[in-house]
Amino acid sequence: MRSIAVVAVILAAPTVAHAERAVTGTVVDDASGMPVPGALVAIGAAEAATDDDGKFRVADVPFGRLEVVIIADGYQAYFGSARVGASLAVRLAPESGTNEVIHVSGRVPAGPPLHLDTEQIRTQPGAGNDVLRALQSMPGVARTPFGLGGLALRGTAPRDTKVYLDGIEVPLLYHFGGIASFMPTGAVDQVTLEPGGASVRYGRGLGGVAVVTSRTGRRDRWRVGGEVSLIHAAAIAEGPGPLKGGWLIAARRSYFDAIEEAAQLDLTLAPRYADAQVRWESGDGRWMAILFASDDKLRLLRDPNDTGAGGVDTSNVKSFLYTSRFARLGVRYRAVRGATSVTVLPSIGVDDVNARANHEDIDKGMHKTTVPLSLRADVATALAGGTLSVGFDGGWQRHTYDMVNTPPPSPMDPSPDMVVSRSLTRWVADAGVYAEQSWFFANDKIEIRPGLRGDHFGLSDQWTLDPRIVIHEELPHSITLTQSLGRYHAPPLVTDFDPIFGERVMLGSAATQVAVGFKSIIGDDKEFSATAYYQDLRELPVDAISSATPTSANGGTESGGLLGISRELVDTQFGSYSYREAIGSGYAYGLELIARRNVGSWTGWVAYTYGRSHRKNPIKGDAFHPYVLDQPHSLTVVGTTAIGKKWRIGGRVRYTTGNPMTPVAAAYLDASGDWVAVDGPLLSKRLPDFFQLDLRVDRTWKRPSGTWNLYFDIQNIINRKNPEGVTYSGDFSQKSYTNGLPIFPSIGVELIP
């Protein structure tokens, strides 16, 4: 039967304005090796047909990783990926029966414009060869103290950002202290960042979405690579697998704890982290299976009776152990039948966090376990002159935890003073369904994409309905405009239902987002974009009972500085350590600019963000105050250049406004003779501005085993003292700054197979 083109119903890949760039290749019969003429090749927003020799050239493709779909009568559909300049050799397997492929006029829906591929991550100065830390240099991303983990986008909290690996939600993005993210760079193909305006495909979050796409293992032969640095070692292998597919296997472990122990360093705590990934994908891209896991451990290293260990008094601490582990297993299937594409992704996992200590002969701690069963399914088909996508995004979770500590103040007990043991077990079902329709007008120059998402949150027994719409216009001279408006909801945390609080109702939070974007691609290698946004935040969880400790003395999140931000970063992992109610509100607005050069001897970008984020806690008054990660000005300049064929040098300059903090206005002696701080206006002062200069040098050697790369990535090369927090003297008359990381070298050697 006739073979007619399929475009919009198959792909859900980023579409941006483009200059003259191309992907070429050849399509042949897998059994005979003969050319397959007339096959449809759809790459991103562009398409072409193979000629009599099976060759094709798809022009006008955008930057970044692009989904590839190839369809021909009598053959199984092929799914893959490519980038600008790639030359593909594709073998199609015969399929029994015939398959009519229907043409749908239009393009695939527009997607996120911010992306980093493996090479950009690997050579980015200041990122330390790390996947998610590289995103800190993109616009709209708040800087966190000490480079601690967490992605806070466009004025929202870190817990509001969703991160997915191959469609599976990742529960914990960073290893302990933000030392490294959960996945080594060698196993990553690309990371895309959508700071706001996410599609209805994504829910249960108020912030943006980061999507990590793992790399498909090469199928011709087995290869082995790895990395050895000052803090960890990693190994990676890839090779042929079943169904003419490919395996990718990676593992990594830090050894800082072993170095401390062997060298008998005078330090109190020893961190250790490890992670592993196993990925298989069939040759035609229909099937994919992935298993990934992360493991962190922090323990006492020295004799706790040694009060001089690292300058920290541990004489009353007899034991301490912190572990955090998670694992996920998922299988993806995708297929095309006529004008309909189907993707199904079930997954299962386990999260386990355990923190225990014996302080003054009293056992304290928390053990929290979550078992998630998830399912994502999407069907896209031609309808009403456009593309309709419908899907399900939900699952079941079993939450269990036990706590042994002094509970926070609550309406039941405003002044707790005893250690209480309690536990909780709860099954929760979260279900989300969505529908999204794309229409194209004016010769496919205008796209209108309305969508609707409905969710039920099991913890709060709450139904939500989120309408969203995106309008995308292509203008002359490779200019695109994008406007988005949408509603978003997020569920509460399980720790907000601590049994010590009794039976309670805790609703989720909500946000309304609006954004207007402009993007232009200049020539074949440069792009510029600008985005203005506004967010209205409602039903935010805030402390509803004032702590006995003054806010300015780290008595709550509104203290700001290092400890206030740290509470935000560990919110989803440990809980809030306070009694909260969904009565807070806020707003955020800003302008994001980025000018970027993607290819050539010089690559890099200049990113600037003007952003404000404010919150209101009615318990503390009717006034809005800055959010603890409110950073009005953020400027990042990243650049790298090749020197000859073997050397590459680069640098990063980063400036941000200092984080807000609540000052101590005065202090007085209470009846027991202790000094008590008097709070100044909430978050009315700021730490000094942050400035950092990073330098990276790479030297490569090409050998039969692969490419060897020796790198020196030195953060804060000028050793600037950047204040990240404040500490006070006993009577609060003197203050001193807790400074951030000093000069920090990351040195290692990597074998790229």
Stockholm file with secondary structure:
# STOCKHOLM 1.0

chainA/1-753         MRSIAVVAVILAAPTVAHAERAVTGTVVDDASGMPVPGALVAIGAAEAATDDDGKFRVADVPFGRLEVVIIADGYQAYFGSARVGASLAVRLAPESGTNEVIHVSGRVPAGPPLHLDTEQIRTQPGAGNDVLRALQSMPGVARTPFGLGGLALRGTAPRDTKVYLDGIEVPLLYHFGGIASFMPTGAVDQVTLEPGGASVRYGRGLGGVAVVTSRTGRRDRWRVGGEVSLIHAAAIAEGPGPLKGGWLIAARRSYFDAIEEAAQLDLTLAPRYADAQVRWESGDGRWMAILFASDDKLRLLRDPNDTGAGGVDTSNVKSFLYTSRFARLGVRYRAVRGATSVTVLPSIGVDDVNARANHEDIDKGMHKTTVPLSLRADVATALAGGTLSVGFDGGWQRHTYDMVNTPPPSPMDPSPDMVVSRSLTRWVADAGVYAEQSWFFANDKIEIRPGLRGDHFGLSDQWTLDPRIVIHEELPHSITLTQSLGRYHAPPLVTDFDPIFGERVMLGSAATQVAVGFKSIIGDDKEFSATAYYQDLRELPVDAISSATPTSANGGTESGGLLGISRELVDTQFGSYSYREAIGSGYAYGLELIARRNVGSWTGWVAYTYGRSHRKNPIKGDAFHPYVLDQPHSLTVVGTTAIGKKWRIGGRVRYTTGNPMTPVAAAYLDASGDWVAVDGPLLSKRLPDFFQLDLRVDRTWKRPSGTWNLYFDIQNIINRKNPEGVTYSGDFSQKSYTNGLPIFPSIGVELIP
#=GR chainA/1-753 SS CCBCCCCTTTCCCCCCCCCSCEEEEEEEETTTCCBCTTCEEEETTEEEECCTTSEEEEESCCSSCEEEEEECTTBCCEEEEECTTCEEEEEECBCSSCCCBCCCCSCCCCCCCEEEEHHHHHHCTTSTTBTTGGGGGSTTBCCCGGGCSCCCBTTCCGGGCEEEETTEECSCCBSGGGSSBSSBGGGEEEEEEECSCCCTTCCSCSSCEEEEEECCCCSSSCEEEEEEESSEEEEEEEEEETTTEEEEEEEEEECHHHHHHHHTCSCSEEEEEEEEEEEEECTTSSEEEEEEEEEEEEEECSCTTCTTGGGCCCTTEEEEEEEEEEEEEEEEEEEEETTEEEEEEEEEEEEEEEEEEEETTEEEEEEEEEEEEEEEEEEEEEETTEEEEEEEEEEEEEEEEEEEECCCCCSSCSSCCSCEEEEEEEEEEEEEEEEEEEEEETTTTEEEEEEEEEEEETTTTEEEEEEEEEEEEEETTTEEEEEEEEEEEECCCGGGGCGGGCSCCCCCEEEEEEEEEEEEEETTTEEEEEEEEEEEEEEEEEECSCCSSCGGGTCSGGGBHHHHHHHHHTHHHHCCSSCEEEEEEEEEEEEEEEEEECSSSEEEEEEEEEEEEEEECTTTCSCCEECTTCCSEEEEEEEEEEETTTEEEEEEEEEECCCEECCEEEEEECTTSCEEEEECSTTCEECCCEEEEEEEEEEEEEETTEEEEEEEEEESTTCCCCEEEEEECTTSSCEEEEECCCSEEEEEEEEEC
#=GC SS_cons         CCBCCCCTTTCCCCCCCCCSCEEEEEEEETTTCCBCTTCEEEETTEEEECCTTSEEEEESCCSSCEEEEEECTTBCCEEEEECTTCEEEEEECBCSSCCCBCCCCSCCCCCCCEEEEHHHHHHCTTSTTBTTGGGGGSTTBCCCGGGCSCCCBTTCCGGGCEEEETTEECSCCBSGGGSSBSSBGGGEEEEEEECSCCCTTCCSCSSCEEEEEECCCCSSSCEEEEEEESSEEEEEEEEEETTTEEEEEEEEEECHHHHHHHHTCSCSEEEEEEEEEEEEECTTSSEEEEEEEEEEEEEECSCTTCTTGGGCCCTTEEEEEEEEEEEEEEEEEEEEETTEEEEEEEEEEEEEEEEEEEETTEEEEEEEEEEEEEEEEEEEEEETTEEEEEEEEEEEEEEEEEEEECCCCCSSCSSCCSCEEEEEEEEEEEEEEEEEEEEEETTTTEEEEEEEEEEEETTTTEEEEEEEEEEEEEETTTEEEEEEEEEEEECCCGGGGCGGGCSCCCCCEEEEEEEEEEEEEETTTEEEEEEEEEEEEEEEEEECSCCSSCGGGTCSGGGBHHHHHHHHHTHHHHCCSSCEEEEEEEEEEEEEEEEEECSSSEEEEEEEEEEEEEEECTTTCSCCEECTTCCSEEEEEEEEEEETTTEEEEEEEEEECCCEECCEEEEEECTTSCEEEEECSTTCEECCCEEEEEEEEEEEEEETTEEEEEEEEEESTTCCCCEEEEEECTTSSCEEEEECCCSEEEEEEEEEC
//
